[in-house]
Amino acid sequence: MLPTGISRRIILLAVLALAFVSVLYLGASREPLDATHPGPLEPKRQESADSNAVLLTGHAIAPKLGNATAKAELGRAAWKVLHTTFARFPKKPTDDEKEALRSFVHLFQRLYPCGECAEHFGKVLAKYPPQVSSRSAAAGWGCFVHNVVNKRLGKPEFNCEDIGDAYDCGCGDEEPKTKG
Ligand SMILES: Cc1cc2nc3c(=O)[nH]c(=O)nc-3n(C[C@H](O)[C@H](O)[C@H](O)COP(=O)(O)OP(=O)(O)OC[C@H]3O[C@@H](n4cnc5c(N)ncnc54)[C@H](O)[C@@H]3O)c2cc1C
């Protein structure tokens, strides 16, 4: 039996309603094209934050150094680099500069060429994470962790009040050139 005019209209309305619901459903289940929508990007961001944390705090990479003379020479040079880096860090660093210093300290520890020193220093960093909010915070923190190492090695404690003068290379404070 052929549908009457009213039945035809009901069928037509039903088909339209079904099409409308399908369009809504498909639209919701597709990845949004709008780059400002954070939805599908969240898991990736989390993934990259996790891999960054592993990169910074993973195992010490170098083998055991052993040789006491080489270890001491390396140590003096390394502390000089670290303290001078802190002494020339910006007084008011940007977020990018803070992250750069934090990553540098962690990777410095992981790659430090004396494996057994790096192993121990990794534990120091886990307990006392790098302070990167300003030059004085970084320099004070550097002095403190050097004293932690000094204490473990039976060396005298350094007076951290003198840290500003001790690593002033007299090189001035000009802004770095951005190009050239
Ligand atoms: C990250 C790291 C971990 C180390 N771990 C070990 C380890 O596990 N075992 C090991 O045998 N050696 C380790 N060393 C080496 C050790 O710390 C010394 O560098 C080395 O024994 C030589 O000591 P030093 O007496 O000549 O003076 P250093 O400790 O090398 O210090 C050099 C100079 O820095 C100044 N100074 C001293 N203390 C401070 C301070 N708190 N803040 C600022 N300046 C200071 C003094 O003027 C000193 O003469 C490590 C070095 C580093 C950088």
The ligand as an SDF file (V2000), in Angstrom:
LIG
                    3D

 53 58  0  0  0  0  0  0  0  0999 V2000
   78.9370   17.6210   40.8160 C   0  0  0  0  0  0  0  0  0  0  0  0
   80.2100   17.1010   41.4630 C   0  0  0  0  0  0  0  0  0  0  0  0
   80.1770   15.9560   42.2060 C   0  0  0  0  0  0  0  0  0  0  0  0
   81.3640   15.4560   42.7670 C   0  0  0  0  0  0  0  0  0  0  0  0
   81.3220   14.2820   43.4490 N   0  0  0  0  0  0  0  0  0  0  0  0
   82.4740   13.7660   43.9260 C   0  0  0  0  0  0  0  0  0  0  0  0
   82.4900   12.5090   44.5740 C   0  0  0  0  0  0  0  0  0  0  0  0
   81.4500   11.8650   44.7160 O   0  0  0  0  0  0  0  0  0  0  0  0
   83.6750   11.9990   44.9970 N   0  0  0  0  0  0  0  0  0  0  0  0
   84.8680   12.6840   44.8410 C   0  0  0  0  0  0  0  0  0  0  0  0
   85.9110   12.2090   45.2470 O   0  0  0  0  0  0  0  0  0  0  0  0
   84.8680   13.8960   44.2390 N   0  0  0  0  0  0  0  0  0  0  0  0
   83.7160   14.4420   43.7730 C   0  0  0  0  0  0  0  0  0  0  0  0
   83.7360   15.6530   43.1510 N   0  0  0  0  0  0  0  0  0  0  0  0
   84.9790   16.4490   43.1390 C   0  0  0  0  0  0  0  0  0  0  0  0
   85.1200   17.2270   44.4600 C   0  0  0  0  0  0  0  0  0  0  0  0
   83.9430   17.9180   44.7770 O   0  0  0  0  0  0  0  0  0  0  0  0
   86.2560   18.2510   44.4060 C   0  0  0  0  0  0  0  0  0  0  0  0
   86.1000   19.0600   43.2790 O   0  0  0  0  0  0  0  0  0  0  0  0
   87.6360   17.6220   44.3670 C   0  0  0  0  0  0  0  0  0  0  0  0
   87.7930   16.7150   45.4220 O   0  0  0  0  0  0  0  0  0  0  0  0
   88.7180   18.7320   44.4950 C   0  0  0  0  0  0  0  0  0  0  0  0
   88.4930   19.3740   45.7380 O   0  0  0  0  0  0  0  0  0  0  0  0
   89.1800   20.7230   46.2080 P   0  0  0  0  0  0  0  0  0  0  0  0
   89.4420   20.5870   47.6740 O   0  0  0  0  0  0  0  0  0  0  0  0
   90.3210   21.0980   45.3450 O   0  0  0  0  0  0  0  0  0  0  0  0
   88.0510   21.8680   46.0680 O   0  0  0  0  0  0  0  0  0  0  0  0
   86.6800   21.8700   45.2820 P   0  0  0  0  0  0  0  0  0  0  0  0
   85.6300   21.2190   46.1100 O   0  0  0  0  0  0  0  0  0  0  0  0
   86.9010   21.3750   43.9130 O   0  0  0  0  0  0  0  0  0  0  0  0
   86.3780   23.4120   45.2280 O   0  0  0  0  0  0  0  0  0  0  0  0
   87.1370   24.2700   44.3870 C   0  0  0  0  0  0  0  0  0  0  0  0
   87.1690   25.6460   45.0280 C   0  0  0  0  0  0  0  0  0  0  0  0
   85.8180   26.0990   45.1410 O   0  0  0  0  0  0  0  0  0  0  0  0
   85.6680   26.8480   46.3600 C   0  0  0  0  0  0  0  0  0  0  0  0
   84.5860   26.2270   47.1320 N   0  0  0  0  0  0  0  0  0  0  0  0
   84.6140   25.2520   48.0400 C   0  0  0  0  0  0  0  0  0  0  0  0
   83.3980   24.9950   48.5120 N   0  0  0  0  0  0  0  0  0  0  0  0
   82.5650   25.8370   47.8820 C   0  0  0  0  0  0  0  0  0  0  0  0
   81.1690   26.0690   47.9370 C   0  0  0  0  0  0  0  0  0  0  0  0
   80.3680   25.3910   48.7520 N   0  0  0  0  0  0  0  0  0  0  0  0
   80.6330   27.0130   47.1380 N   0  0  0  0  0  0  0  0  0  0  0  0
   81.4150   27.7350   46.3220 C   0  0  0  0  0  0  0  0  0  0  0  0
   82.7430   27.5700   46.2140 N   0  0  0  0  0  0  0  0  0  0  0  0
   83.3070   26.6250   46.9940 C   0  0  0  0  0  0  0  0  0  0  0  0
   86.9760   26.8220   47.0790 C   0  0  0  0  0  0  0  0  0  0  0  0
   87.6530   28.0360   46.7520 O   0  0  0  0  0  0  0  0  0  0  0  0
   87.7050   25.6530   46.4610 C   0  0  0  0  0  0  0  0  0  0  0  0
   89.0680   25.8040   46.4680 O   0  0  0  0  0  0  0  0  0  0  0  0
   82.5780   16.1610   42.5900 C   0  0  0  0  0  0  0  0  0  0  0  0
   82.5900   17.3270   41.8380 C   0  0  0  0  0  0  0  0  0  0  0  0
   81.4130   17.7900   41.2630 C   0  0  0  0  0  0  0  0  0  0  0  0
   81.4310   19.0400   40.4240 C   0  0  0  0  0  0  0  0  0  0  0  0
  1  2  1  0
  2  3  1  0
  2 52  2  0
  3  4  2  0
  4  5  1  0
  4 50  1  0
  5  6  2  0
  6  7  1  0
  6 13  1  0
  7  8  2  0
  7  9  1  0
  9 10  1  0
 10 11  2  0
 10 12  1  0
 12 13  2  0
 13 14  1  0
 14 15  1  0
 14 50  1  0
 15 16  1  0
 16 17  1  0
 16 18  1  0
 18 19  1  0
 18 20  1  0
 20 21  1  0
 20 22  1  0
 22 23  1  0
 23 24  1  0
 24 25  2  0
 24 26  1  0
 24 27  1  0
 27 28  1  0
 28 29  2  0
 28 30  1  0
 28 31  1  0
 31 32  1  0
 32 33  1  0
 33 34  1  0
 33 48  1  0
 34 35  1  0
 35 36  1  0
 35 46  1  0
 36 37  1  0
 36 45  1  0
 37 38  2  0
 38 39  1  0
 39 40  1  0
 39 45  2  0
 40 41  1  0
 40 42  2  0
 42 43  1  0
 43 44  2  0
 44 45  1  0
 46 47  1  0
 46 48  1  0
 48 49  1  0
 50 51  2  0
 51 52  1  0
 52 53  1  0
M  END
$$$$
